[in-house]
Amino acid sequence: MSAEISLSANHLRSVSVTMYLIEKSIIETEELLLNKSKGVCFEVINDLQEYEVQMMLEKISGLKKLINNLATKYQLKKNTSFTSRILQAKYSRMWEILGDTFSKRLKGFGELPDDVASELDSDLNQMMEIIEQLLHFKK
C-alpha cells in the first residue's frame, strides 16, 4: 500500500463525502442483491441470475477494499451519525408524508365520500399517534 498522502481541508472534505456516499450506496446495493427489500406495500423482485448476483457482490467487495485503502491513504474523515438523530429524521419525514395524505389534502384528486374520508383519517391518525410516540421516545 502507498504511503499516506495529505490533502487540503477542502479536498479532504470533498473526497471524504464522496467516499461516504459511495460506501452508503454500496451497502444499499448489497442489501438489494441479498433480497432484503420487501414489505407489505412494496416488493423488489429479483430478476438476476445467481451468478450475476455473486459476480456483483465480488465486485462490490473489491470496491469496499478500495474505499478502505483510500480512507487510509488519504486519511479520510469518517462521517459519524447518531442512531437517535437518524431515526428522528426518518420519523419526521413519515409524519410529513402522512400529513399530506389526510382527506382534506387529497381534495385535489377529487372528493372522497364522507364515510371514506372519515375512515381514512381515522386510520392515518392511528399511524400518526404511533409516529408521535416514536418521535418522543428518547426525550
C-alpha positions as a Python dict, from the first residue, in 0.01 Angstrom:
ca = {
    (1, 'M'): (0, 0, 0),
    (2, 'S'): (114, 354, -73),
    (3, 'A'): (225, 598, 193),
    (4, 'E'): (-28, 836, 342),
    (5, 'I'): (-99, 1147, 138),
    (6, 'S'): (-219, 1473, 288),
    (7, 'L'): (-498, 1663, 119),
    (8, 'S'): (-601, 2022, 182),
    (9, 'A'): (-902, 2061, 414),
    (10, 'N'): (-1138, 2133, 122),
    (11, 'H'): (-1011, 1840, -84),
    (12, 'L'): (-1023, 1613, 220),
    (13, 'R'): (-1384, 1712, 290),
    (14, 'S'): (-1487, 1660, -72),
    (15, 'V'): (-1320, 1319, -110),
    (16, 'S'): (-1448, 1208, 233),
    (17, 'V'): (-1807, 1296, 143),
    (18, 'T'): (-1777, 1123, -193),
    (19, 'M'): (-1646, 802, -34),
    (20, 'Y'): (-1921, 822, 229),
    (21, 'L'): (-2190, 844, -41),
    (22, 'I'): (-2033, 566, -248),
    (23, 'E'): (-1997, 338, 54),
    (24, 'K'): (-2356, 405, 162),
    (25, 'S'): (-2477, 325, -188),
    (26, 'I'): (-2270, 6, -191),
    (27, 'I'): (-2430, -110, 134),
    (28, 'E'): (-2778, -39, -5),
    (29, 'T'): (-2684, -230, -321),
    (30, 'E'): (-2567, -530, -118),
    (31, 'E'): (-2896, -532, 72),
    (32, 'L'): (-3082, -522, -258),
    (33, 'L'): (-2874, -805, -404),
    (34, 'L'): (-2927, -1011, -91),
    (35, 'N'): (-3303, -957, -135),
    (36, 'K'): (-3364, -769, 189),
    (37, 'S'): (-3611, -529, 26),
    (38, 'K'): (-3962, -646, 99),
    (39, 'G'): (-4260, -502, 278),
    (40, 'V'): (-4638, -518, 282),
    (41, 'C'): (-4681, -236, 28),
    (42, 'F'): (-4373, -299, -184),
    (43, 'E'): (-4155, -579, -311),
    (44, 'V'): (-3842, -584, -518),
    (45, 'I'): (-3848, -885, -746),
    (46, 'N'): (-3504, -1028, -807),
    (47, 'D'): (-3472, -1076, -1181),
    (48, 'L'): (-3099, -1151, -1166),
    (49, 'Q'): (-2938, -1490, -1205),
    (50, 'E'): (-2747, -1620, -903),
    (51, 'Y'): (-2416, -1599, -1090),
    (52, 'E'): (-2488, -1231, -1166),
    (53, 'V'): (-2556, -1160, -800),
    (54, 'Q'): (-2234, -1336, -697),
    (55, 'M'): (-2033, -1150, -961),
    (56, 'M'): (-2172, -815, -844),
    (57, 'L'): (-2108, -900, -478),
    (58, 'E'): (-1747, -983, -565),
    (59, 'K'): (-1706, -651, -747),
    (60, 'I'): (-1866, -471, -451),
    (61, 'S'): (-1621, -642, -219),
    (62, 'G'): (-1341, -503, -436),
    (63, 'L'): (-1492, -154, -413),
    (64, 'K'): (-1508, -182, -35),
    (65, 'K'): (-1140, -273, -23),
    (66, 'L'): (-1054, 24, -243),
    (67, 'I'): (-1255, 257, -21),
    (68, 'N'): (-1072, 121, 281),
    (69, 'N'): (-738, 176, 111),
    (70, 'L'): (-833, 529, 3),
    (71, 'A'): (-953, 612, 354),
    (72, 'T'): (-615, 511, 495),
    (73, 'K'): (-403, 656, 216),
    (74, 'Y'): (-572, 998, 216),
    (75, 'Q'): (-660, 999, 587),
    (76, 'L'): (-1027, 1047, 510),
    (77, 'K'): (-1257, 1168, 783),
    (78, 'K'): (-1525, 928, 896),
    (79, 'N'): (-1878, 1062, 886),
    (80, 'T'): (-2039, 981, 1219),
    (81, 'S'): (-2409, 987, 1294),
    (82, 'F'): (-2616, 902, 1595),
    (83, 'T'): (-2893, 647, 1559),
    (84, 'S'): (-3133, 872, 1750),
    (85, 'R'): (-3078, 1160, 1504),
    (86, 'I'): (-3126, 937, 1200),
    (87, 'L'): (-3444, 792, 1347),
    (88, 'Q'): (-3578, 1137, 1436),
    (89, 'A'): (-3527, 1248, 1076),
    (90, 'K'): (-3699, 936, 942),
    (91, 'Y'): (-3995, 969, 1181),
    (92, 'S'): (-4029, 1339, 1099),
    (93, 'R'): (-4038, 1255, 728),
    (94, 'M'): (-4302, 987, 790),
    (95, 'W'): (-4507, 1243, 984),
    (96, 'E'): (-4484, 1489, 695),
    (97, 'I'): (-4580, 1229, 432),
    (98, 'L'): (-4879, 1108, 635),
    (99, 'G'): (-4993, 1465, 698),
    (100, 'D'): (-5018, 1516, 323),
    (101, 'T'): (-5242, 1211, 289),
    (102, 'F'): (-5537, 1318, 506),
    (103, 'S'): (-5867, 1352, 321),
    (104, 'K'): (-5868, 1732, 308),
    (105, 'R'): (-5524, 1724, 141),
    (106, 'L'): (-5648, 1473, -118),
    (107, 'K'): (-5924, 1701, -249),
    (108, 'G'): (-5709, 1789, -548),
    (109, 'F'): (-5766, 1432, -666),
    (110, 'G'): (-6143, 1464, -632),
    (111, 'E'): (-6388, 1446, -345),
    (112, 'L'): (-6389, 1147, -114),
    (113, 'P'): (-6723, 1031, 25),
    (114, 'D'): (-6757, 1150, 387),
    (115, 'D'): (-6758, 797, 532),
    (116, 'V'): (-6443, 702, 339),
    (117, 'A'): (-6272, 1029, 434),
    (118, 'S'): (-6357, 972, 799),
    (119, 'E'): (-6228, 613, 791),
    (120, 'L'): (-5907, 712, 611),
    (121, 'D'): (-5842, 999, 851),
    (122, 'S'): (-5901, 770, 1148),
    (123, 'D'): (-5654, 512, 1012),
    (124, 'L'): (-5395, 780, 942),
    (125, 'N'): (-5445, 929, 1289),
    (126, 'Q'): (-5361, 590, 1442),
    (127, 'M'): (-5037, 586, 1246),
    (128, 'M'): (-4963, 947, 1342),
    (129, 'E'): (-5008, 864, 1712),
    (130, 'I'): (-4752, 584, 1690),
    (131, 'I'): (-4509, 801, 1496),
    (132, 'E'): (-4559, 1076, 1754),
    (133, 'Q'): (-4464, 827, 2026),
    (134, 'L'): (-4157, 726, 1828),
    (135, 'L'): (-4060, 1091, 1777),
    (136, 'H'): (-4062, 1146, 2153),
    (137, 'F'): (-3931, 804, 2250),
    (138, 'K'): (-3588, 916, 2365),
    (139, 'K'): (-3675, 1262, 2501),
}
